Amino acid sequence: MRTVSAAVAVLALFLSITFPLVLGGVIFALLLFFPLFLLALAGLVNTVEDRSVRQHNPTMDPRGWREHP
């Protein structure tokens, strides 16, 4: 599904850049292709897995550094 979203995003971005060169294409570019690009980009970002480092939550002991050698 990620490949389809990427292909749709690239195609919609290409069409939204090239369609203003066609007479009357600005309407299609602004109302159809650019929102399609944004939706495909949101779908692409949604499929990316979380690669952040999981943090552990240590118990907060403000005097732990003095009491534990």
C-alpha positions as CSV (number, residue, x, y, z in Angstrom):
1,M,0.0,0.0,0.0
2,R,2.9,2.3,0.7
3,T,4.1,1.9,-2.9
4,V,0.7,2.9,-4.3
5,S,0.5,5.9,-2.0
6,A,4.0,7.0,-3.1
7,A,3.1,6.6,-6.8
8,V,-0.1,8.5,-6.4
9,A,1.8,11.3,-4.5
10,V,4.4,11.6,-7.2
11,L,1.9,11.5,-10.0
12,A,-0.4,14.1,-8.3
13,L,2.5,16.4,-7.6
14,F,3.7,16.1,-11.2
15,L,0.2,16.8,-12.5
16,S,-0.3,19.8,-10.1
17,I,3.0,21.3,-11.4
18,T,2.4,20.7,-15.1
19,F,-1.4,21.4,-15.4
20,P,-1.2,25.2,-14.8
21,L,0.6,25.3,-18.2
22,V,-2.6,24.1,-19.8
23,L,-5.3,26.7,-20.4
24,G,-7.8,26.3,-17.6
25,G,-5.6,23.7,-15.9
26,V,-5.1,25.9,-12.8
27,I,-8.5,24.9,-11.6
28,F,-7.8,21.2,-11.9
29,A,-4.4,21.7,-10.3
30,L,-5.7,23.6,-7.3
31,L,-8.9,21.7,-6.7
32,L,-8.1,18.2,-7.7
33,F,-4.4,17.3,-8.1
34,F,-2.8,19.2,-5.2
35,P,-5.4,18.0,-2.6
36,L,-4.9,14.5,-4.0
37,F,-1.2,14.9,-3.5
38,L,-1.7,16.0,0.1
39,L,-4.0,13.0,0.8
40,A,-1.5,10.6,-0.7
41,L,1.3,12.2,1.2
42,A,-0.7,11.8,4.5
43,G,-1.4,8.2,3.6
44,L,2.3,7.6,2.9
45,V,3.4,9.2,6.2
46,N,0.7,7.2,8.1
47,T,2.2,3.9,6.9
48,V,5.8,4.7,8.1
49,E,6.5,2.7,11.2
50,D,7.7,4.4,14.4
51,R,11.5,4.0,14.5
52,S,12.1,6.1,17.6
53,V,14.1,4.7,20.5
54,R,11.8,3.5,23.3
55,Q,12.6,5.2,26.6
56,H,12.4,3.5,29.9
57,N,10.8,5.4,32.8
58,P,13.1,5.0,35.8
59,T,11.8,5.8,39.2
60,M,12.7,9.3,40.2
61,D,14.9,9.2,43.3
62,P,16.6,12.6,43.8
63,R,18.9,11.2,46.5
64,G,19.7,7.9,44.7
65,W,23.1,9.0,43.6
66,R,24.2,9.6,47.2
67,E,22.7,6.4,48.7
68,H,23.8,3.9,46.1
69,P,27.5,3.5,45.7
